[in-house]
Amino acid sequence: MLARRACLALAAAPFLAPLVAQAEVINVSAAELVAMHLKADGITLDFPSLADTGASVPLGADIVAPAGQKIESIEVFLPANPNTRALKLKLAEPLAHFVFTTRLRLAGSQDVWVVATLSDGSRIGARAPTVVTSSACFDAS
Amino acid sequence: MATNIPSRLTFAGAIRPGNTIEARWIVGHPMETGFRIDDAGQRILRNVITQVRVLLNGKLILELEPGTGMSANPYLTFPVTVPLTGGSVRVEWLDDAGQRGSVQQLLLLEP
């Protein structure tokens, strides 16, 4: 009985593997973002270079997709935070131009990354640095 | 689970057919990260808004997946293109504790 079960598991493994691989990775490190070599054309970020507290730092982003492309989704990453993806916006109706502002919680001084996924699956992204003089994320340490 | 968490939705710009205006949404949610500990040394449970849906005349236009990196009292502005006959914008949210909330605002066309 066990042998049969093991055989079934082995047989099913190739079909199960892609499901696992597709699971969305939410924690993206700064190194991984840099390694994407994202082009910043069309993205304008409005982010303070100095923030007194990381509790609420305003971010403004103006994203214009390259000609013939549309924006499918936008992600905001804070690589120095415990959970690096602060926000994901999914556009149910893709647009060529999207403007948004929000407020972020920063664990410390870092670059904020705004990455947009375009209709052809490619990505564009830009980053903006900030210096935080006190942290908003507390851990047990 | 319904809540009495306050939420507000306003518009900036001329509400005319075809015009793209700015919608501003804020909700009075603590967005507990789960990293804090209280005075008794107990970890405060994570409770952040994890899902937000924006509907224009009942049709989904924008979906949000906020995380712990969003500030308390999450705030977002986003563009909305006014339909020819006006209508309404509705924002619905769901958090880790299973609480839900929504706010709706009419797009009253300017003459």
gemmi code that builds the backbone of each chain (N, CA, C; Angstrom):
import gemmi

chains = {
    "A": [
        ("MET", (0.837, -1.208, 0.000), (0.000, 0.000, 0.000), (0.873, 1.261, 0.000)),
        ("LEU", (1.905, 1.258, 0.872), (2.804, 2.414, 0.961), (3.554, 2.614, -0.350)),
        ("ALA", (3.970, 1.472, -0.914), (4.740, 1.545, -2.154), (3.886, 2.185, -3.253)),
        ("ARG", (2.601, 1.779, -3.255), (1.699, 2.317, -4.270), (1.546, 3.831, -4.080)),
        ("ARG", (1.437, 4.228, -2.807), (1.260, 5.646, -2.502), (2.502, 6.452, -2.952)),
        ("ALA", (3.683, 5.862, -2.671), (4.929, 6.530, -3.054), (5.001, 6.685, -4.568)),
        ("CYS", (4.568, 5.605, -5.253), (4.592, 5.638, -6.722), (3.678, 6.743, -7.240)),
        ("LEU", (2.491, 6.851, -6.623), (1.530, 7.870, -7.034), (2.117, 9.263, -6.819)),
        ("ALA", (2.784, 9.437, -5.667), (3.373, 10.737, -5.354), (4.425, 11.092, -6.391)),
        ("LEU", (5.237, 10.092, -6.744), (6.291, 10.331, -7.739), (5.681, 10.691, -9.087)),
        ("ALA", (4.617, 9.962, -9.418), (3.975, 10.195, -10.706), (3.372, 11.598, -10.766)),
        ("ALA", (2.859, 12.054, -9.612), (2.192, 13.355, -9.581), (3.193, 14.500, -9.473)),
        ("ALA", (4.411, 14.205, -9.011), (5.388, 15.266, -8.718), (5.608, 16.247, -9.875)),
        ("PRO", (5.795, 15.757, -11.098), (6.049, 16.712, -12.190), (4.897, 17.690, -12.402)),
        ("PHE", (3.670, 17.247, -12.058), (2.510, 18.116, -12.250), (2.358, 19.099, -11.093)),
        ("LEU", (2.793, 18.680, -9.916), (2.677, 19.542, -8.744), (3.764, 20.607, -8.737)),
        ("ALA", (4.929, 20.270, -9.265), (6.073, 21.184, -9.198), (5.786, 22.569, -9.783)),
        ("PRO", (5.148, 22.660, -10.962), (4.924, 24.000, -11.517), (4.053, 24.864, -10.616)),
        ("LEU", (3.120, 24.246, -9.899), (2.252, 25.001, -8.992), (3.076, 25.667, -7.908)),
        ("VAL", (4.049, 24.927, -7.384), (4.903, 25.467, -6.331), (5.751, 26.595, -6.889)),
        ("ALA", (6.272, 26.390, -8.097), (7.159, 27.386, -8.703), (6.430, 28.689, -8.978)),
        ("GLN", (5.104, 28.595, -9.221), (4.344, 29.790, -9.567), (3.953, 30.614, -8.336)),
        ("ALA", (4.125, 30.028, -7.140), (3.765, 30.753, -5.925), (4.520, 32.079, -5.899)),
        ("GLU", (3.797, 33.145, -5.641), (4.360, 34.472, -5.778), (5.390, 34.761, -4.688)),
        ("VAL", (6.540, 35.231, -5.108), (7.569, 35.618, -4.150), (7.332, 37.067, -3.772)),
        ("ILE", (7.061, 37.300, -2.501), (6.735, 38.656, -2.086), (7.968, 39.374, -1.548)),
        ("ASN", (8.847, 38.635, -0.871), (10.040, 39.274, -0.333), (11.150, 39.310, -1.373)),
        ("VAL", (11.353, 40.474, -1.935), (12.393, 40.657, -2.933), (13.469, 41.544, -2.315)),
        ("SER", (14.724, 41.084, -2.378), (15.801, 41.843, -1.736), (16.302, 42.948, -2.665)),
        ("ALA", (17.057, 43.873, -2.075), (17.610, 44.982, -2.853), (18.504, 44.448, -3.960)),
        ("ALA", (19.305, 43.401, -3.650), (20.214, 42.834, -4.649), (19.431, 42.282, -5.826)),
        ("GLU", (18.306, 41.616, -5.520), (17.489, 41.037, -6.590), (16.881, 42.132, -7.469)),
        ("LEU", (16.482, 43.236, -6.820), (15.903, 44.342, -7.580), (16.952, 44.967, -8.489)),
        ("VAL", (18.164, 45.126, -7.958), (19.245, 45.705, -8.766), (19.551, 44.785, -9.940)),
        ("ALA", (19.532, 43.457, -9.673), (19.869, 42.475, -10.704), (18.847, 42.440, -11.839)),
        ("MET", (17.658, 43.016, -11.605), (16.646, 43.033, -12.669), (17.004, 44.028, -13.767)),
        ("HIS", (17.926, 44.944, -13.496), (18.346, 45.974, -14.457), (17.126, 46.671, -15.068)),
        ("LEU", (16.271, 47.193, -14.210), (15.032, 47.814, -14.670), (15.304, 49.193, -15.249)),
        ("LYS", (14.598, 49.505, -16.308), (14.707, 50.839, -16.894), (13.732, 51.772, -16.178)),
        ("ALA", (14.197, 52.977, -15.887), (13.377, 53.925, -15.130), (12.654, 54.917, -16.038)),
        ("ASP", (12.761, 54.734, -17.359), (12.123, 55.678, -18.285), (10.614, 55.736, -18.043)),
        ("GLY", (10.090, 56.940, -17.904), (8.650, 57.105, -17.756), (8.167, 57.063, -16.327)),
        ("ILE", (9.058, 56.800, -15.381), (8.637, 56.742, -13.979), (9.205, 57.938, -13.230)),
        ("THR", (8.334, 58.668, -12.584), (8.744, 59.797, -11.751), (8.293, 59.525, -10.333)),
        ("LEU", (9.234, 59.510, -9.414), (8.887, 59.264, -8.020), (9.011, 60.555, -7.224)),
        ("ASP", (8.059, 60.739, -6.323), (8.075, 61.889, -5.427), (8.180, 61.324, -4.018)),
        ("PHE", (9.380, 61.402, -3.453), (9.643, 60.753, -2.177), (10.591, 61.654, -1.386)),
        ("PRO", (10.309, 61.917, -0.110), (11.177, 62.834, 0.621), (12.566, 62.239, 0.842)),
        ("SER", (13.601, 63.061, 0.671), (14.960, 62.549, 0.866), (15.285, 62.416, 2.346)),
        ("LEU", (14.501, 63.084, 3.178), (14.714, 62.990, 4.627), (13.347, 62.850, 5.302)),
        ("ALA", (13.217, 61.845, 6.184), (11.959, 61.644, 6.908), (12.265, 61.588, 8.409)),
        ("ASP", (11.514, 62.350, 9.179), (11.737, 62.379, 10.623), (11.423, 61.031, 11.247)),
        ("THR", (10.346, 60.402, 10.781), (9.946, 59.103, 11.307), (9.540, 58.217, 10.137)),
        ("GLY", (9.754, 56.910, 10.318), (9.400, 55.991, 9.252), (7.947, 55.575, 9.305)),
        ("ALA", (7.202, 56.079, 10.292), (5.830, 55.616, 10.491), (4.927, 55.896, 9.297)),
        ("SER", (5.139, 57.013, 8.652), (4.257, 57.392, 7.556), (5.020, 58.319, 6.616)),
        ("VAL", (5.556, 57.748, 5.562), (6.338, 58.531, 4.608), (5.575, 58.574, 3.284)),
        ("PRO", (5.233, 59.776, 2.818), (4.434, 59.861, 1.596), (5.229, 59.505, 0.352)),
        ("LEU", (4.604, 58.738, -0.509), (5.215, 58.373, -1.792), (4.254, 58.760, -2.906)),
        ("GLY", (4.780, 59.427, -3.907), (3.995, 59.713, -5.098), (4.694, 59.091, -6.293)),
        ("ALA", (3.938, 58.502, -7.188), (4.531, 57.889, -8.370), (3.702, 58.218, -9.592)),
        ("ASP", (4.393, 58.585, -10.654), (3.752, 58.874, -11.936), (4.396, 57.934, -12.943)),
        ("ILE", (3.615, 57.019, -13.477), (4.167, 55.997, -14.367), (3.531, 56.116, -15.748)),
        ("VAL", (4.373, 56.284, -16.745), (3.924, 56.320, -18.134), (4.541, 55.113, -18.827)),
        ("ALA", (3.696, 54.249, -19.368), (4.191, 53.056, -20.055), (4.812, 53.455, -21.390)),
        ("PRO", (5.816, 52.700, -21.850), (6.392, 52.976, -23.171), (5.313, 52.875, -24.252)),
        ("ALA", (5.551, 53.518, -25.389), (4.564, 53.555, -26.474), (4.076, 52.152, -26.833)),
        ("GLY", (2.756, 52.029, -26.950), (2.170, 50.740, -27.339), (2.011, 49.762, -26.194)),
        ("GLN", (2.410, 50.171, -25.008), (2.326, 49.270, -23.863), (1.329, 49.807, -22.853)),
        ("LYS", (0.884, 48.912, -21.977), (0.015, 49.335, -20.883), (0.525, 48.767, -19.574)),
        ("ILE", (0.133, 49.412, -18.491), (0.565, 48.972, -17.165), (-0.437, 47.952, -16.638)),
        ("GLU", (0.056, 46.765, -16.312), (-0.811, 45.699, -15.790), (-0.843, 45.734, -14.271)),
        ("SER", (0.330, 45.892, -13.668), (0.381, 45.925, -12.211), (1.582, 46.747, -11.763)),
        ("ILE", (1.497, 47.198, -10.527), (2.560, 48.024, -9.950), (2.865, 47.470, -8.563)),
        ("GLU", (4.155, 47.355, -8.265), (4.546, 46.887, -6.935), (5.470, 47.913, -6.293)),
        ("VAL", (5.324, 48.068, -4.983), (6.190, 48.964, -4.223), (6.997, 48.106, -3.258)),
        ("PHE", (8.320, 48.190, -3.369), (9.197, 47.394, -2.508), (10.008, 48.288, -1.582)),
        ("LEU", (10.129, 47.823, -0.338), (10.988, 48.474, 0.646), (11.977, 47.405, 1.114)),
        ("PRO", (13.139, 47.303, 0.466), (14.035, 46.158, 0.672), (14.548, 46.002, 2.104)),
        ("ALA", (14.584, 47.087, 2.885), (15.103, 46.968, 4.247), (14.002, 46.650, 5.264)),
        ("ASN", (12.774, 46.499, 4.809), (11.671, 46.146, 5.719), (11.625, 44.629, 5.922)),
        ("PRO", (11.012, 44.170, 7.029), (10.903, 42.716, 7.233), (10.103, 42.049, 6.115)),
        ("ASN", (9.013, 42.666, 5.688), (8.283, 42.210, 4.506), (8.526, 43.270, 3.443)),
        ("THR", (9.238, 42.869, 2.402), (9.732, 43.929, 1.509), (8.669, 44.491, 0.567)),
        ("ARG", (7.625, 43.685, 0.249), (6.609, 44.241, -0.642), (5.560, 44.976, 0.164)),
        ("ALA", (5.553, 46.283, 0.014), (4.629, 47.110, 0.792), (3.255, 47.151, 0.161)),
        ("LEU", (3.203, 47.063, -1.152), (1.927, 47.259, -1.838), (1.994, 46.681, -3.239)),
        ("LYS", (0.900, 46.083, -3.634), (0.760, 45.696, -5.043), (-0.557, 46.244, -5.551)),
        ("LEU", (-0.507, 46.881, -6.697), (-1.712, 47.384, -7.343), (-1.906, 46.579, -8.613)),
        ("LYS", (-3.080, 46.017, -8.765), (-3.381, 45.294, -10.003), (-4.452, 46.069, -10.747)),
        ("LEU", (-4.139, 46.442, -11.965), (-5.094, 47.214, -12.763), (-5.982, 46.241, -13.525)),
        ("ALA", (-7.241, 46.196, -13.158), (-8.170, 45.295, -13.843), (-8.327, 45.719, -15.305)),
        ("GLU", (-8.240, 47.034, -15.530), (-8.238, 47.551, -16.896), (-6.911, 48.269, -17.090)),
        ("PRO", (-5.952, 47.624, -17.775), (-4.615, 48.214, -17.914), (-4.663, 49.607, -18.534)),
        ("LEU", (-3.826, 50.489, -18.016), (-3.767, 51.876, -18.470), (-2.355, 52.205, -18.941)),
        ("ALA", (-2.248, 53.198, -19.826), (-0.934, 53.627, -20.312), (-0.282, 54.592, -19.328)),
        ("HIS", (-1.113, 55.219, -18.506), (-0.607, 56.225, -17.564), (-1.305, 56.027, -16.227)),
        ("PHE", (-0.538, 55.941, -15.167), (-1.134, 55.744, -13.853), (-0.388, 56.606, -12.840)),
        ("VAL", (-1.143, 57.316, -12.045), (-0.570, 58.166, -11.004), (-1.149, 57.731, -9.675)),
        ("PHE", (-0.315, 57.519, -8.693), (-0.855, 57.221, -7.365), (0.027, 57.830, -6.300)),
        ("THR", (-0.574, 58.070, -5.139), (0.204, 58.463, -3.971), (-0.274, 57.604, -2.814)),
        ("THR", (0.615, 57.361, -1.876), (0.264, 56.582, -0.698), (1.239, 56.945, 0.420)),
        ("ARG", (1.104, 56.261, 1.538), (2.006, 56.508, 2.668), (2.602, 55.189, 3.097)),
        ("LEU", (3.913, 55.172, 3.259), (4.617, 53.927, 3.568), (5.189, 53.941, 4.974)),
        ("ARG", (5.439, 52.726, 5.472), (6.053, 52.535, 6.793), (7.442, 51.966, 6.546)),
        ("LEU", (8.448, 52.693, 6.974), (9.830, 52.308, 6.683), (10.550, 51.845, 7.947)),
        ("ALA", (11.241, 50.698, 7.841), (12.009, 50.188, 8.975), (13.280, 50.992, 9.163)),
        ("GLY", (13.727, 51.684, 8.153), (14.939, 52.481, 8.265), (15.273, 53.134, 6.947)),
        ("SER", (16.413, 53.796, 6.907), (16.843, 54.462, 5.684), (17.024, 53.434, 4.573)),
        ("GLN", (16.461, 53.703, 3.443), (16.553, 52.766, 2.329), (16.035, 53.400, 1.052)),
        ("ASP", (16.149, 52.641, -0.036), (15.578, 53.057, -1.306), (14.190, 52.457, -1.415)),
        ("VAL", (13.225, 53.237, -1.869), (11.924, 52.664, -2.204), (11.965, 52.336, -3.696)),
        ("TRP", (11.423, 51.178, -4.033), (11.392, 50.755, -5.441), (9.942, 50.704, -5.906)),
        ("VAL", (9.692, 51.254, -7.059), (8.377, 51.123, -7.694), (8.599, 50.372, -9.001)),
        ("VAL", (7.992, 49.200, -9.097), (8.193, 48.338, -10.265), (6.847, 48.125, -10.949)),
        ("ALA", (6.787, 48.418, -12.224), (5.547, 48.236, -12.984), (5.725, 47.089, -13.967)),
        ("THR", (4.728, 46.219, -14.027), (4.728, 45.136, -15.012), (3.857, 45.563, -16.182)),
        ("LEU", (4.417, 45.454, -17.381), (3.723, 45.930, -18.581), (2.963, 44.796, -19.258)),
        ("SER", (2.164, 45.189, -20.253), (1.286, 44.206, -20.905), (2.065, 43.103, -21.615)),
        ("ASP", (3.317, 43.356, -22.021), (4.094, 42.291, -22.669), (4.884, 41.470, -21.647)),
        ("GLY", (4.643, 41.717, -20.362), (5.303, 40.924, -19.321), (6.619, 41.510, -18.855)),
        ("SER", (7.134, 42.518, -19.571), (8.389, 43.135, -19.159), (8.129, 44.085, -17.989)),
        ("ARG", (9.230, 44.508, -17.361), (9.079, 45.367, -16.200), (9.909, 46.628, -16.345)),
        ("ILE", (9.380, 47.703, -15.783), (10.163, 48.918, -15.639), (10.138, 49.281, -14.166)),
        ("GLY", (11.146, 49.971, -13.712), (11.182, 50.283, -12.288), (12.126, 51.422, -11.984)),
        ("ALA", (11.833, 52.104, -10.899), (12.683, 53.209, -10.464), (12.805, 53.155, -8.957)),
        ("ARG", (13.859, 53.776, -8.452), (14.024, 53.815, -7.005), (14.325, 55.231, -6.552)),
        ("ALA", (14.015, 55.493, -5.281), (14.301, 56.795, -4.698), (14.767, 56.558, -3.265)),
        ("PRO", (15.841, 57.214, -2.877), (16.390, 56.994, -1.533), (15.737, 57.898, -0.503)),
        ("THR", (15.763, 57.464, 0.747), (15.358, 58.342, 1.844), (16.167, 57.996, 3.087)),
        ("VAL", (16.313, 58.989, 3.944), (16.998, 58.789, 5.219), (15.967, 58.964, 6.319)),
        ("VAL", (15.805, 57.930, 7.153), (14.840, 57.968, 8.246), (15.621, 58.113, 9.547)),
        ("THR", (15.208, 59.081, 10.369), (15.964, 59.301, 11.593), (15.465, 58.449, 12.749)),
        ("SER", (14.245, 57.865, 12.679), (13.834, 56.884, 13.682), (12.924, 55.855, 13.032)),
        ("SER", (12.989, 54.625, 13.531), (12.318, 53.503, 12.886), (10.852, 53.389, 13.279)),
        ("ALA", (10.061, 52.820, 12.385), (8.649, 52.601, 12.684), (8.355, 51.133, 12.934)),
        ("CYS", (9.293, 50.264, 12.571), (9.060, 48.835, 12.756), (9.853, 48.363, 13.969)),
        ("PHE", (9.165, 47.784, 14.913), (9.835, 47.311, 16.113), (9.820, 45.796, 16.123)),
        ("ASP", (10.923, 45.195, 16.509), (10.945, 43.746, 16.672), (11.344, 43.451, 18.101)),
        ("ALA", (11.506, 42.186, 18.392), (11.741, 41.782, 19.772), (13.152, 42.129, 20.255)),
        ("SER", (14.029, 42.503, 19.355), (15.429, 42.751, 19.755), (15.569, 44.041, 20.552)),
    ],
    "B": [
        ("MET", (-17.400, 40.101, 8.645), (-17.608, 40.811, 9.904), (-17.623, 42.311, 9.635)),
        ("ALA", (-18.700, 42.909, 9.964), (-18.796, 44.360, 9.738), (-18.087, 45.114, 10.854)),
        ("THR", (-17.634, 46.279, 10.555), (-16.924, 47.076, 11.555), (-17.426, 48.505, 11.511)),
        ("ASN", (-16.996, 49.276, 12.506), (-17.289, 50.709, 12.453), (-16.014, 51.499, 12.193)),
        ("ILE", (-15.047, 50.849, 11.549), (-13.808, 51.535, 11.182), (-14.136, 52.591, 10.136)),
        ("PRO", (-13.749, 53.856, 10.407), (-14.126, 54.917, 9.470), (-13.307, 54.877, 8.192)),
        ("SER", (-13.933, 55.240, 7.112), (-13.280, 55.244, 5.807), (-13.846, 56.398, 5.007)),
        ("ARG", (-13.022, 57.017, 4.210), (-13.471, 58.179, 3.457), (-12.976, 58.103, 2.022)),
        ("LEU", (-13.821, 58.522, 1.109), (-13.474, 58.539, -0.309), (-13.904, 59.885, -0.879)),
        ("THR", (-12.953, 60.610, -1.445), (-13.279, 61.912, -2.041), (-12.669, 61.993, -3.438)),
        ("PHE", (-13.103, 62.992, -4.185), (-12.574, 63.173, -5.544), (-11.987, 64.563, -5.691)),
        ("ALA", (-10.943, 64.645, -6.504), (-10.345, 65.937, -6.841), (-10.340, 66.065, -8.350)),
        ("GLY", (-10.810, 67.197, -8.824), (-10.868, 67.413, -10.272), (-12.304, 67.566, -10.724)),
        ("ALA", (-12.468, 68.027, -11.942), (-13.800, 68.272, -12.491), (-14.445, 66.948, -12.882)),
        ("ILE", (-15.616, 66.661, -12.281), (-16.318, 65.408, -12.587), (-17.137, 65.616, -13.842)),
        ("ARG", (-16.467, 65.454, -14.994), (-17.125, 65.582, -16.303), (-16.882, 64.300, -17.067)),
        ("PRO", (-17.825, 63.923, -17.932), (-17.684, 62.659, -18.668), (-16.345, 62.572, -19.401)),
        ("GLY", (-15.667, 61.456, -19.229), (-14.404, 61.225, -19.921), (-13.192, 61.827, -19.247)),
        ("ASN", (-13.448, 62.662, -18.246), (-12.350, 63.316, -17.537), (-11.709, 62.332, -16.550)),
        ("THR", (-10.398, 62.389, -16.436), (-9.733, 61.550, -15.438), (-9.490, 62.383, -14.183)),
        ("ILE", (-10.080, 61.929, -13.087), (-9.970, 62.655, -11.828), (-9.184, 61.819, -10.836)),
        ("GLU", (-8.829, 62.456, -9.730), (-8.086, 61.751, -8.700), (-9.048, 61.347, -7.586)),
        ("ALA", (-9.058, 60.059, -7.247), (-9.854, 59.582, -6.119), (-8.913, 59.422, -4.939)),
        ("ARG", (-9.366, 59.840, -3.771), (-8.536, 59.769, -2.565), (-9.266, 58.928, -1.524)),
        ("TRP", (-8.605, 57.886, -1.093), (-9.235, 56.961, -0.148), (-8.387, 56.850, 1.104)),
        ("ILE", (-9.019, 56.890, 2.256), (-8.314, 56.681, 3.518), (-9.202, 55.842, 4.421)),
        ("VAL", (-8.583, 54.970, 5.226), (-9.335, 54.155, 6.162), (-8.600, 54.173, 7.504)),
        ("GLY", (-9.349, 54.291, 8.581), (-8.754, 54.398, 9.908), (-8.407, 53.036, 10.483)),
        ("HIS", (-7.423, 52.397, 9.903), (-7.052, 51.038, 10.308), (-5.659, 51.058, 10.939)),
        ("PRO", (-5.442, 50.339, 12.063), (-4.137, 50.412, 12.733), (-2.990, 49.775, 11.944)),
        ("MET", (-3.281, 48.826, 11.043), (-2.254, 48.135, 10.268), (-1.141, 47.591, 11.185)),
        ("GLU", (-1.560, 46.757, 12.160), (-0.577, 46.141, 13.081), (0.343, 45.202, 12.300)),
        ("THR", (1.642, 45.424, 12.457), (2.589, 44.647, 11.645), (2.816, 43.231, 12.168)),
        ("GLY", (2.532, 43.004, 13.482), (2.843, 41.712, 14.074), (4.270, 41.662, 14.609)),
        ("PHE", (5.009, 42.760, 14.467), (6.387, 42.801, 14.958), (6.469, 43.460, 16.327)),
        ("ARG", (5.385, 44.113, 16.743), (5.436, 44.846, 18.017), (5.095, 43.922, 19.176)),
        ("ILE", (5.605, 44.256, 20.390), (5.222, 43.530, 21.593), (4.609, 44.523, 22.578)),
        ("ASP", (3.610, 44.031, 23.321), (2.917, 44.944, 24.240), (3.650, 45.005, 25.590)),
        ("ASP", (3.069, 45.729, 26.554), (3.717, 45.935, 27.854), (3.939, 44.623, 28.592)),
        ("ALA", (3.062, 43.636, 28.349), (3.183, 42.344, 29.029), (4.171, 41.415, 28.320)),
        ("GLY", (4.803, 41.895, 27.292), (5.782, 41.087, 26.579), (5.169, 40.155, 25.542)),
        ("GLN", (3.866, 40.307, 25.331), (3.191, 39.460, 24.345), (3.261, 40.123, 22.968)),
        ("ARG", (3.448, 39.290, 21.973), (3.486, 39.799, 20.607), (2.083, 40.242, 20.182)),
        ("ILE", (1.965, 41.422, 19.663), (0.672, 41.907, 19.173), (0.428, 41.267, 17.810)),
        ("LEU", (-0.727, 40.632, 17.686), (-1.037, 39.896, 16.460), (-1.054, 40.810, 15.239)),
        ("ARG", (-0.561, 40.253, 14.156), (-0.578, 40.992, 12.896), (-2.020, 41.222, 12.447)),
        ("ASN", (-2.316, 42.427, 12.079), (-3.628, 42.724, 11.512), (-3.493, 43.877, 10.520)),
        ("VAL", (-3.254, 43.513, 9.290), (-3.171, 44.529, 8.242), (-4.255, 44.259, 7.201)),
        ("ILE", (-4.626, 45.292, 6.513), (-5.548, 45.120, 5.390), (-4.781, 44.381, 4.290)),
        ("THR", (-5.316, 43.271, 3.863), (-4.593, 42.458, 2.884), (-5.190, 42.551, 1.488)),
        ("GLN", (-6.431, 42.975, 1.410), (-7.100, 43.027, 0.099), (-7.970, 44.261, 0.005)),
        ("VAL", (-7.862, 44.950, -1.090), (-8.728, 46.092, -1.359), (-9.198, 45.980, -2.800)),
        ("ARG", (-10.476, 46.230, -3.002), (-11.027, 46.222, -4.364), (-11.685, 47.562, -4.640)),
        ("VAL", (-11.389, 48.121, -5.785), (-12.001, 49.378, -6.195), (-12.927, 49.087, -7.367)),
        ("LEU", (-14.191, 49.476, -7.203), (-15.177, 49.213, -8.245), (-15.744, 50.524, -8.770)),
        ("LEU", (-15.830, 50.605, -10.085), (-16.443, 51.756, -10.734), (-17.725, 51.266, -11.368)),
        ("ASN", (-18.858, 51.762, -10.877), (-20.181, 51.297, -11.325), (-20.293, 49.776, -11.249)),
        ("GLY", (-19.768, 49.224, -10.145), (-19.878, 47.786, -9.927), (-18.844, 46.951, -10.653)),
        ("LYS", (-18.026, 47.591, -11.486), (-17.023, 46.846, -12.252), (-15.644, 47.080, -11.632)),
        ("LEU", (-14.924, 45.977, -11.428), (-13.610, 46.070, -10.791), (-12.641, 46.847, -11.678)),
        ("ILE", (-12.011, 47.883, -11.112), (-11.001, 48.613, -11.905), (-9.614, 48.479, -11.298)),
        ("LEU", (-9.553, 48.248, -9.981), (-8.243, 48.224, -9.331), (-8.298, 47.280, -8.141)),
        ("GLU", (-7.240, 46.497, -7.991), (-7.118, 45.604, -6.847), (-5.822, 45.918, -6.131)),
        ("LEU", (-5.861, 45.960, -4.806), (-4.669, 46.269, -4.025), (-4.344, 45.112, -3.108)),
        ("GLU", (-3.049, 44.869, -2.941), (-2.590, 43.921, -1.931), (-1.609, 44.650, -1.031)),
        ("PRO", (-2.106, 45.337, -0.004), (-1.195, 46.037, 0.898), (-0.478, 45.044, 1.803)),
        ("GLY", (0.659, 45.444, 2.334), (1.404, 44.624, 3.277), (1.711, 45.411, 4.530)),
        ("THR", (2.661, 44.913, 5.319), (3.008, 45.606, 6.558), (3.753, 46.908, 6.281)),
        ("GLY", (4.196, 47.099, 5.059), (4.923, 48.317, 4.711), (4.025, 49.517, 4.460)),
        ("MET", (2.706, 49.322, 4.603), (1.793, 50.458, 4.484), (1.640, 51.079, 5.864)),
        ("SER", (1.543, 52.392, 5.900), (1.424, 53.078, 7.176), (0.068, 52.789, 7.813)),
        ("ALA", (-0.033, 53.069, 9.112), (-1.338, 53.014, 9.764), (-2.245, 54.037, 9.088)),
        ("ASN", (-3.540, 53.798, 9.135), (-4.512, 54.635, 8.424), (-4.133, 54.741, 6.947)),
        ("PRO", (-4.160, 53.623, 6.250), (-3.689, 53.604, 4.868), (-4.424, 54.596, 3.971)),
        ("TYR", (-3.639, 55.220, 3.133), (-4.123, 56.283, 2.259), (-3.664, 55.984, 0.854)),
        ("LEU", (-4.537, 56.152, -0.093), (-4.158, 55.942, -1.492), (-4.936, 56.892, -2.376)),
        ("THR", (-4.240, 57.472, -3.322), (-4.941, 58.208, -4.377), (-4.695, 57.468, -5.679)),
        ("PHE", (-5.693, 57.468, -6.529), (-5.594, 56.746, -7.799), (-6.487, 57.439, -8.825)),
        ("PRO", (-6.185, 57.251, -10.117), (-6.993, 57.912, -11.132), (-8.284, 57.150, -11.439)),
        ("VAL", (-9.328, 57.910, -11.704), (-10.613, 57.324, -12.119), (-11.095, 58.111, -13.335)),
        ("THR", (-11.451, 57.410, -14.383), (-12.011, 58.084, -15.562), (-13.532, 58.083, -15.439)),
        ("VAL", (-14.099, 59.288, -15.438), (-15.542, 59.431, -15.210), (-16.323, 58.850, -16.390)),
        ("PRO", (-17.240, 57.913, -16.134), (-18.063, 57.368, -17.222), (-19.001, 58.447, -17.772)),
        ("LEU", (-19.499, 58.225, -18.983), (-20.326, 59.230, -19.656), (-21.563, 59.591, -18.855)),
        ("THR", (-22.105, 58.620, -18.117), (-23.320, 58.889, -17.356), (-23.055, 59.042, -15.858)),
        ("GLY", (-21.790, 59.214, -15.494), (-21.463, 59.306, -14.077), (-21.552, 57.947, -13.423)),
        ("GLY", (-21.965, 57.916, -12.171), (-22.086, 56.634, -11.485), (-21.522, 56.732, -10.085)),
        ("SER", (-20.814, 55.691, -9.662), (-20.269, 55.708, -8.313), (-18.989, 54.889, -8.248)),
        ("VAL", (-18.171, 55.246, -7.274), (-16.943, 54.500, -6.998), (-17.098, 53.866, -5.628)),
        ("ARG", (-16.714, 52.592, -5.528), (-16.839, 51.877, -4.276), (-15.494, 51.239, -3.956)),
        ("VAL", (-15.072, 51.353, -2.712), (-13.830, 50.724, -2.268), (-14.166, 49.751, -1.144)),
        ("GLU", (-13.755, 48.502, -1.305), (-14.022, 47.467, -0.304), (-12.694, 46.928, 0.215)),
        ("TRP", (-12.624, 46.642, 1.508), (-11.370, 46.102, 2.042), (-11.627, 44.943, 2.993)),
        ("LEU", (-10.574, 44.152, 3.206), (-10.606, 42.975, 4.078), (-9.274, 42.897, 4.813)),
        ("ASP", (-9.304, 42.634, 6.130), (-8.036, 42.560, 6.863), (-7.778, 41.160, 7.417)),
        ("ASP", (-6.624, 41.000, 8.100), (-6.215, 39.694, 8.616), (-7.192, 39.142, 9.650)),
        ("ALA", (-7.876, 40.040, 10.390), (-8.812, 39.614, 11.424), (-10.171, 39.257, 10.829)),
        ("GLY", (-10.298, 39.353, 9.533), (-11.560, 39.025, 8.874), (-12.543, 40.171, 8.850)),
        ("GLN", (-12.102, 41.339, 9.309), (-12.990, 42.502, 9.270), (-13.086, 43.021, 7.842)),
        ("ARG", (-14.277, 43.505, 7.515), (-14.498, 44.069, 6.186), (-15.054, 45.465, 6.319)),
        ("GLY", (-14.879, 46.234, 5.290), (-15.469, 47.561, 5.272), (-15.565, 48.042, 3.849)),
        ("SER", (-16.389, 49.047, 3.655), (-16.496, 49.603, 2.308), (-16.952, 51.043, 2.403)),
        ("VAL", (-16.682, 51.776, 1.357), (-17.126, 53.158, 1.276), (-17.496, 53.413, -0.182)),
        ("GLN", (-18.568, 54.169, -0.357), (-19.033, 54.440, -1.720), (-19.288, 55.922, -1.883)),
        ("GLN", (-18.961, 56.438, -3.054), (-19.140, 57.858, -3.314), (-19.700, 58.036, -4.724)),
        ("LEU", (-20.685, 58.915, -4.831), (-21.299, 59.151, -6.144), (-20.445, 60.077, -6.998)),
        ("LEU", (-20.412, 59.796, -8.285), (-19.762, 60.683, -9.248), (-20.868, 61.549, -9.845)),
        ("LEU", (-21.129, 62.665, -9.177), (-22.197, 63.551, -9.652), (-21.627, 64.472, -10.723)),
        ("LEU", (-22.154, 64.353, -11.942), (-21.606, 65.107, -13.071), (-21.807, 66.604, -12.882)),
        ("GLU", (-20.757, 67.344, -13.188), (-20.840, 68.810, -13.137), (-21.529, 69.304, -14.397)),
        ("PRO", (-22.310, 70.399, -14.296), (-22.998, 70.894, -15.489), (-21.992, 71.486, -16.499)),
    ],
}
model = gemmi.Model(1)
for chain_id, residues in chains.items():
    chain = gemmi.Chain(chain_id)
    for i, (resn, *xyz) in enumerate(residues, 1):
        res = gemmi.Residue()
        res.name, res.seqid = resn, gemmi.SeqId(i, " ")
        for name, pos in zip(("N", "CA", "C"), xyz):
            atom = gemmi.Atom()
            atom.name, atom.element = name, gemmi.Element(name[0])
            atom.pos, atom.b_iso = gemmi.Position(*pos), 0.0
            res.add_atom(atom)
        chain.add_residue(res)
    model.add_chain(chain)
structure = gemmi.Structure()
structure.add_model(model)
structure.setup_entities()
